[in-house]
Amino acid sequence: MPRRFFTLDVFTRQALAGNPLAVVLDAEGLDDVRMQAIAKEFNLSETVFVLPPQSKRHRAALRIFTPGRELPFAGHPTVGTAVLLALEDGGGATGSMAFGLEEKVGVVPCVVEVEGEGRGHARFRVPRLPEIWGEGRDAAEAAWALGLDPTEIGFARHRPSRHSAGVAYDYVPVASLDAVRRSRPSAERFEKVFVDTDHPGVYVYTRETTHAGHHFHARMFAPSFGIPEDPATGSAAAGFAGVLMQFEPLGDGEHSLLIEQGYEMGRPSEMALQLVIAEGRLASAEIGGGAVVVSEGMLRL
């Protein structure tokens, strides 16, 4: 059965930057094994399979696969698929629309602005607020796994932590942009330090940035997902809201931040993170970014 697919670059407004994504439309009839095999064939950080929603109130149901496993939720697949579906529904005409996408983590509300032919911007409300899921790794162990000096781990109040907004990550703060760039996870060391759970993804971040106006610079490593390094990780940015609540003296109100990622891979990406804090607690978080259609084709499966 022929099935249409598209590839997009996400968390960018420029093709051949950001995080590549494959989206397979008309995915009915594909079982889990077939979906996993197709994701491995595309060999991108994630591949999305679009299915009819369970509720008519929602636009679609999504299944999200890395080359190695299925994820309950992911940010750049949500942004990219939302933009693609808005382009399909609107015939490419500029304008905005809102709809819900059903993911395994729950319903993800999305707002999309179609900006022109093959491009748009989407933002979504994080369906699950971040929570702490364990003690952060020891600074010396984290440094050893990343090929850094222990004195380079941490800055200001920040120390290694563990948060999840649907997908769990280890968050490792480092003191400088240079230290982030020098991070070189050894497979053996990485496994000994971080692969003690089902979610061995590590988000390394610093307050120093490449571009003025950005607030944090990050890299994400998840070799057990089949992703040695990811150019832009929306689910980790969602969990990062929990990091900020733990370590930053944020007051009530709205806080908007820009996170840059992917620069070390030659895939510069920009993720917008907005937090709403009320009475000292995180009330909501949103992730946003651009997406550009790069290719389309047909799977003969």
DRENDO-1510 file (C-alpha; in Angstrom, 1 decimal, always signed):
<recs>
REC; n; res; u; v; w
REC; 1; MET; +0.0; +0.0; +0.0 .
REC; 2; PRO; +1.5; +3.4; -1.0 .
REC; 3; ARG; +1.9; +5.7; +2.0 .
REC; 4; ARG; +2.9; +9.4; +1.7 .
REC; 5; PHE; +5.8; +10.7; +3.7 .
REC; 6; PHE; +7.4; +14.1; +4.2 .
REC; 7; THR; +10.7; +15.1; +5.8 .
REC; 8; LEU; +11.0; +18.4; +7.7 .
REC; 9; ASP; +13.7; +20.4; +9.5 .
REC; 10; VAL; +12.3; +21.4; +12.8 .
REC; 11; PHE; +13.2; +24.1; +15.4 .
REC; 12; THR; +14.5; +26.2; +12.5 .
REC; 13; ARG; +13.2; +28.4; +9.8 .
REC; 14; GLN; +15.9; +27.4; +7.4 .
REC; 15; ALA; +16.2; +24.1; +5.5 .
REC; 16; LEU; +19.2; +21.9; +6.2 .
REC; 17; ALA; +19.4; +23.2; +9.8 .
REC; 18; GLY; +17.5; +22.2; +12.9 .
REC; 19; ASN; +16.4; +18.6; +13.6 .
REC; 20; PRO; +15.3; +16.4; +10.7 .
REC; 21; LEU; +12.0; +14.6; +11.0 .
REC; 22; ALA; +10.2; +12.0; +8.9 .
REC; 23; VAL; +6.4; +12.0; +9.0 .
REC; 24; VAL; +4.5; +9.0; +7.5 .
REC; 25; LEU; +0.9; +9.8; +6.6 .
REC; 26; ASP; -1.8; +7.2; +6.1 .
REC; 27; ALA; -0.1; +4.9; +8.6 .
REC; 28; GLU; -3.2; +2.7; +9.3 .
REC; 29; GLY; -2.4; -1.0; +9.0 .
REC; 30; LEU; +1.3; -0.7; +10.1 .
REC; 31; ASP; +2.1; -2.7; +13.3 .
REC; 32; ASP; +4.7; -1.8; +15.9 .
REC; 33; VAL; +7.4; -4.0; +14.3 .
REC; 34; ARG; +6.8; -2.4; +10.9 .
REC; 35; MET; +6.9; +1.1; +12.3 .
REC; 36; GLN; +10.1; +0.4; +14.1 .
REC; 37; ALA; +11.7; -1.0; +10.9 .
REC; 38; ILE; +10.6; +2.1; +8.9 .
REC; 39; ALA; +12.0; +4.4; +11.6 .
REC; 40; LYS; +15.3; +2.5; +11.4 .
REC; 41; GLU; +15.2; +2.8; +7.6 .
REC; 42; PHE; +14.8; +6.6; +7.8 .
REC; 43; ASN; +17.5; +6.6; +10.5 .
REC; 44; LEU; +16.5; +10.1; +11.8 .
REC; 45; SER; +16.3; +10.9; +15.5 .
REC; 46; GLU; +12.5; +10.4; +15.2 .
REC; 47; THR; +9.9; +9.2; +12.7 .
REC; 48; VAL; +6.2; +10.0; +13.2 .
REC; 49; PHE; +3.3; +7.8; +12.1 .
REC; 50; VAL; +0.0; +9.7; +11.7 .
REC; 51; LEU; -3.2; +7.8; +12.5 .
REC; 52; PRO; -6.9; +8.7; +12.9 .
REC; 53; PRO; -7.6; +10.1; +16.3 .
REC; 54; GLN; -9.7; +8.3; +18.9 .
REC; 55; SER; -11.7; +11.4; +19.5 .
REC; 56; LYS; -13.2; +13.5; +16.6 .
REC; 57; ARG; -12.3; +16.6; +18.6 .
REC; 58; HIS; -8.6; +16.0; +17.8 .
REC; 59; ARG; -6.7; +16.3; +14.5 .
REC; 60; ALA; -4.7; +13.0; +14.6 .
REC; 61; ALA; -3.1; +10.4; +16.7 .
REC; 62; LEU; +0.7; +10.1; +16.6 .
REC; 63; ARG; +3.1; +7.2; +17.1 .
REC; 64; ILE; +6.7; +8.4; +17.6 .
REC; 65; PHE; +9.8; +6.2; +17.0 .
REC; 66; THR; +13.5; +6.7; +17.3 .
REC; 67; PRO; +15.7; +4.2; +15.3 .
REC; 68; GLY; +15.8; +2.1; +18.5 .
REC; 69; ARG; +12.5; +2.5; +20.4 .
REC; 70; GLU; +9.1; +4.1; +20.7 .
REC; 71; LEU; +8.6; +7.3; +22.7 .
REC; 72; PRO; +5.5; +8.4; +24.5 .
REC; 73; PHE; +6.1; +12.1; +23.6 .
REC; 74; ALA; +8.7; +14.2; +21.8 .
REC; 75; GLY; +8.9; +17.8; +21.0 .
REC; 76; HIS; +10.3; +18.2; +17.5 .
REC; 77; PRO; +8.0; +15.5; +16.2 .
REC; 78; THR; +5.0; +17.4; +17.7 .
REC; 79; VAL; +6.1; +20.7; +16.2 .
REC; 80; GLY; +7.0; +19.3; +12.8 .
REC; 81; THR; +3.9; +17.2; +12.5 .
REC; 82; ALA; +1.6; +20.1; +13.6 .
REC; 83; VAL; +3.1; +22.3; +11.0 .
REC; 84; LEU; +2.8; +19.7; +8.3 .
REC; 85; LEU; -0.9; +18.9; +9.1 .
REC; 86; ALA; -1.7; +22.6; +9.1 .
REC; 87; LEU; -0.1; +23.0; +5.7 .
REC; 88; GLU; -2.1; +20.0; +4.5 .
REC; 89; ASP; -5.4; +21.2; +5.9 .
REC; 90; GLY; -5.0; +24.8; +4.7 .
REC; 91; GLY; -3.7; +24.0; +1.3 .
REC; 92; GLY; -0.5; +26.1; +2.1 .
REC; 93; ALA; -2.5; +29.3; +2.7 .
REC; 94; THR; -1.0; +31.5; +5.5 .
REC; 95; GLY; -3.0; +31.7; +8.7 .
REC; 96; SER; -3.3; +30.1; +12.1 .
REC; 97; MET; -5.2; +27.1; +13.4 .
REC; 98; ALA; -5.4; +25.1; +16.6 .
REC; 99; PHE; -5.9; +21.4; +17.3 .
REC; 100; GLY; -5.1; +18.6; +19.6 .
REC; 101; LEU; -2.7; +15.7; +18.8 .
REC; 102; GLU; -3.1; +12.4; +20.6 .
REC; 103; GLU; +0.2; +11.0; +21.8 .
REC; 104; LYS; +0.9; +8.2; +24.3 .
REC; 105; VAL; +1.6; +10.8; +27.0 .
REC; 106; GLY; -1.9; +12.3; +26.4 .
REC; 107; VAL; -3.5; +15.0; +24.3 .
REC; 108; VAL; -1.1; +17.8; +23.2 .
REC; 109; PRO; -2.8; +21.1; +22.4 .
REC; 110; CYS; -1.0; +22.9; +19.4 .
REC; 111; VAL; -1.3; +26.3; +17.8 .
REC; 112; VAL; +0.2; +26.6; +14.3 .
REC; 113; GLU; +1.0; +29.7; +12.2 .
REC; 114; VAL; +1.5; +28.8; +8.5 .
REC; 115; GLU; +4.0; +31.3; +7.3 .
REC; 116; GLY; +4.3; +30.5; +3.6 .
REC; 117; GLU; +4.7; +27.6; +1.2 .
REC; 118; GLY; +6.2; +24.6; +3.1 .
REC; 119; ARG; +6.9; +26.4; +6.3 .
REC; 120; GLY; +5.3; +27.4; +9.6 .
REC; 121; HIS; +5.7; +27.8; +13.3 .
REC; 122; ALA; +4.0; +25.7; +16.0 .
REC; 123; ARG; +3.9; +25.8; +19.7 .
REC; 124; PHE; +2.3; +23.3; +22.1 .
REC; 125; ARG; +1.5; +23.1; +25.7 .
REC; 126; VAL; +3.5; +20.5; +27.6 .
REC; 127; PRO; +0.9; +17.7; +28.3 .
REC; 128; ARG; +2.6; +16.7; +31.6 .
REC; 129; LEU; +4.3; +19.1; +33.9 .
REC; 130; PRO; +7.9; +18.1; +34.7 .
REC; 131; GLU; +8.7; +16.2; +37.9 .
REC; 132; ILE; +11.8; +15.0; +39.6 .
REC; 133; TRP; +12.3; +11.3; +39.0 .
REC; 134; GLY; +15.5; +10.7; +41.0 .
REC; 135; GLU; +18.8; +12.0; +42.3 .
REC; 136; GLY; +21.1; +13.6; +39.8 .
REC; 137; ARG; +24.4; +11.9; +39.1 .
REC; 138; ASP; +27.5; +12.7; +41.2 .
REC; 139; ALA; +29.4; +15.6; +39.6 .
REC; 140; ALA; +32.6; +13.6; +39.4 .
REC; 141; GLU; +30.9; +10.6; +37.7 .
REC; 142; ALA; +29.1; +12.9; +35.2 .
REC; 143; ALA; +32.4; +14.6; +34.4 .
REC; 144; TRP; +34.1; +11.2; +33.9 .
REC; 145; ALA; +31.3; +10.0; +31.5 .
REC; 146; LEU; +31.5; +13.2; +29.5 .
REC; 147; GLY; +35.2; +13.6; +29.3 .
REC; 148; LEU; +35.3; +16.7; +31.4 .
REC; 149; ASP; +37.0; +17.9; +34.6 .
REC; 150; PRO; +34.8; +17.6; +37.8 .
REC; 151; THR; +35.4; +21.4; +38.4 .
REC; 152; GLU; +33.5; +22.1; +35.1 .
REC; 153; ILE; +30.3; +20.5; +36.3 .
REC; 154; GLY; +27.7; +23.0; +37.7 .
REC; 155; PHE; +27.3; +26.8; +37.8 .
REC; 156; ALA; +25.5; +29.2; +40.1 .
REC; 157; ARG; +22.9; +27.0; +41.9 .
REC; 158; HIS; +22.7; +24.4; +39.2 .
REC; 159; ARG; +23.9; +20.9; +39.8 .
REC; 160; PRO; +23.1; +17.5; +38.1 .
REC; 161; SER; +19.4; +16.6; +38.3 .
REC; 162; ARG; +16.8; +14.3; +36.9 .
REC; 163; HIS; +13.5; +15.6; +35.5 .
REC; 164; SER; +10.8; +14.2; +33.2 .
REC; 165; ALA; +7.9; +15.8; +31.3 .
REC; 166; GLY; +6.9; +12.5; +29.7 .
REC; 167; VAL; +10.5; +11.4; +28.8 .
REC; 168; ALA; +13.0; +11.3; +31.6 .
REC; 169; TYR; +16.5; +12.9; +31.3 .
REC; 170; ASP; +19.6; +13.4; +33.3 .
REC; 171; TYR; +20.4; +17.1; +33.2 .
REC; 172; VAL; +24.1; +18.1; +33.6 .
REC; 173; PRO; +25.0; +21.7; +34.0 .
REC; 174; VAL; +28.5; +22.8; +32.9 .
REC; 175; ALA; +30.3; +26.0; +33.6 .
REC; 176; SER; +31.1; +27.2; +30.1 .
REC; 177; LEU; +30.3; +27.0; +26.4 .
REC; 178; ASP; +33.8; +25.6; +25.8 .
REC; 179; ALA; +33.1; +22.7; +28.2 .
REC; 180; VAL; +29.8; +21.9; +26.4 .
REC; 181; ARG; +31.7; +21.8; +23.1 .
REC; 182; ARG; +34.4; +19.5; +24.6 .
REC; 183; SER; +31.8; +17.0; +26.0 .
REC; 184; ARG; +32.7; +13.6; +24.4 .
REC; 185; PRO; +30.7; +10.8; +26.0 .
REC; 186; SER; +32.7; +7.5; +26.0 .
REC; 187; ALA; +30.2; +4.7; +25.2 .
REC; 188; GLU; +31.6; +2.6; +28.0 .
REC; 189; ARG; +31.7; +5.4; +30.6 .
REC; 190; PHE; +28.3; +6.7; +29.6 .
REC; 191; GLU; +26.8; +3.3; +30.1 .
REC; 192; LYS; +28.3; +2.9; +33.5 .
REC; 193; VAL; +27.2; +6.3; +34.8 .
REC; 194; PHE; +23.8; +6.9; +33.1 .
REC; 195; VAL; +22.4; +3.7; +31.8 .
REC; 196; ASP; +20.8; +2.7; +35.1 .
REC; 197; THR; +17.2; +3.3; +34.0 .
REC; 198; ASP; +15.0; +2.9; +31.0 .
REC; 199; HIS; +15.7; +6.6; +30.0 .
REC; 200; PRO; +19.5; +7.1; +29.5 .
REC; 201; GLY; +19.3; +10.5; +27.8 .
REC; 202; VAL; +21.6; +13.2; +29.0 .
REC; 203; TYR; +21.0; +16.9; +28.5 .
REC; 204; VAL; +24.2; +18.9; +28.9 .
REC; 205; TYR; +23.6; +22.7; +29.2 .
REC; 206; THR; +25.3; +26.0; +30.1 .
REC; 207; ARG; +24.2; +29.6; +30.5 .
REC; 208; GLU; +26.8; +30.8; +28.0 .
REC; 209; THR; +25.5; +30.9; +24.5 .
REC; 210; THR; +26.6; +31.3; +20.9 .
REC; 211; HIS; +24.2; +34.0; +20.1 .
REC; 212; ALA; +23.2; +37.1; +22.1 .
REC; 213; GLY; +19.5; +37.0; +23.1 .
REC; 214; HIS; +19.6; +33.2; +23.7 .
REC; 215; HIS; +19.5; +32.1; +27.3 .
REC; 216; PHE; +21.0; +28.5; +27.4 .
REC; 217; HIS; +23.1; +26.3; +25.1 .
REC; 218; ALA; +22.6; +22.6; +25.2 .
REC; 219; ARG; +23.5; +19.2; +23.8 .
REC; 220; MET; +21.6; +15.9; +24.2 .
REC; 221; PHE; +23.2; +12.4; +24.0 .
REC; 222; ALA; +21.0; +9.2; +24.0 .
REC; 223; PRO; +23.0; +6.4; +22.3 .
REC; 224; SER; +20.6; +3.7; +23.6 .
REC; 225; PHE; +17.8; +5.4; +21.7 .
REC; 226; GLY; +19.9; +5.0; +18.6 .
REC; 227; ILE; +20.7; +8.7; +18.8 .
REC; 228; PRO; +24.4; +9.4; +19.5 .
REC; 229; GLU; +23.5; +13.1; +19.6 .
REC; 230; ASP; +20.3; +15.0; +18.9 .
REC; 231; PRO; +20.2; +18.4; +17.1 .
REC; 232; ALA; +17.1; +19.7; +19.0 .
REC; 233; THR; +15.2; +17.9; +21.8 .
REC; 234; GLY; +11.8; +19.4; +22.6 .
REC; 235; SER; +11.0; +16.8; +25.3 .
REC; 236; ALA; +14.2; +17.6; +27.1 .
REC; 237; ALA; +13.4; +21.3; +26.8 .
REC; 238; ALA; +10.0; +20.5; +28.4 .
REC; 239; GLY; +11.7; +18.8; +31.3 .
REC; 240; PHE; +14.2; +21.7; +31.5 .
REC; 241; ALA; +11.3; +23.7; +32.9 .
REC; 242; GLY; +11.6; +21.6; +36.0 .
REC; 243; VAL; +15.3; +22.3; +36.1 .
REC; 244; LEU; +14.6; +26.0; +36.0 .
REC; 245; MET; +12.0; +25.7; +38.8 .
REC; 246; GLN; +14.5; +23.8; +40.9 .
REC; 247; PHE; +17.6; +26.0; +40.5 .
REC; 248; GLU; +16.5; +29.4; +39.2 .
REC; 249; PRO; +14.9; +32.1; +41.4 .
REC; 250; LEU; +11.9; +32.7; +39.1 .
REC; 251; GLY; +9.0; +34.7; +40.4 .
REC; 252; ASP; +5.3; +34.5; +39.5 .
REC; 253; GLY; +4.3; +35.4; +35.9 .
REC; 254; GLU; +5.4; +34.5; +32.4 .
REC; 255; HIS; +9.1; +33.7; +31.6 .
REC; 256; SER; +10.2; +33.2; +28.0 .
REC; 257; LEU; +13.5; +31.7; +27.2 .
REC; 258; LEU; +15.4; +30.6; +24.0 .
REC; 259; ILE; +17.5; +27.5; +24.0 .
REC; 260; GLU; +20.1; +26.8; +21.3 .
REC; 261; GLN; +21.2; +23.3; +20.4 .
REC; 262; GLY; +22.7; +21.4; +17.6 .
REC; 263; TYR; +25.6; +23.8; +16.9 .
REC; 264; GLU; +28.3; +21.2; +17.4 .
REC; 265; MET; +26.6; +19.0; +14.8 .
REC; 266; GLY; +26.3; +21.8; +12.2 .
REC; 267; ARG; +22.5; +21.8; +12.7 .
REC; 268; PRO; +21.7; +25.0; +14.6 .
REC; 269; SER; +18.4; +24.9; +16.3 .
REC; 270; GLU; +16.3; +27.3; +18.4 .
REC; 271; MET; +13.6; +26.2; +20.9 .
REC; 272; ALA; +11.3; +28.7; +22.6 .
REC; 273; LEU; +10.4; +27.7; +26.2 .
REC; 274; GLN; +7.7; +29.6; +28.1 .
REC; 275; LEU; +6.9; +29.0; +31.7 .
REC; 276; VAL; +3.9; +30.4; +33.6 .
REC; 277; ILE; +4.4; +30.4; +37.4 .
REC; 278; ALA; +1.6; +31.1; +39.8 .
REC; 279; GLU; +1.9; +31.2; +43.6 .
REC; 280; GLY; +5.5; +29.9; +43.3 .
REC; 281; ARG; +4.5; +26.8; +41.3 .
REC; 282; LEU; +4.8; +25.9; +37.6 .
REC; 283; ALA; +1.3; +26.3; +36.2 .
REC; 284; SER; +2.1; +25.5; +32.5 .
REC; 285; ALA; +4.9; +25.3; +30.0 .
REC; 286; GLU; +4.9; +25.7; +26.3 .
REC; 287; ILE; +7.5; +24.7; +23.6 .
REC; 288; GLY; +7.6; +26.4; +20.2 .
REC; 289; GLY; +9.7; +26.5; +17.1 .
REC; 290; GLY; +9.7; +26.7; +13.3 .
REC; 291; ALA; +9.6; +23.9; +10.7 .
REC; 292; VAL; +10.3; +23.7; +7.0 .
REC; 293; VAL; +9.3; +20.9; +4.6 .
REC; 294; VAL; +12.4; +19.5; +2.8 .
REC; 295; SER; +11.1; +16.5; +0.9 .
REC; 296; GLU; +8.1; +14.3; +0.1 .
REC; 297; GLY; +7.7; +10.9; -1.3 .
REC; 298; MET; +5.9; +7.6; -1.2 .
REC; 299; LEU; +6.6; +4.4; +0.8 .
REC; 300; ARG; +5.7; +1.3; -1.2 .
REC; 301; LEU; +4.7; -0.7; +1.9 .
</recs>
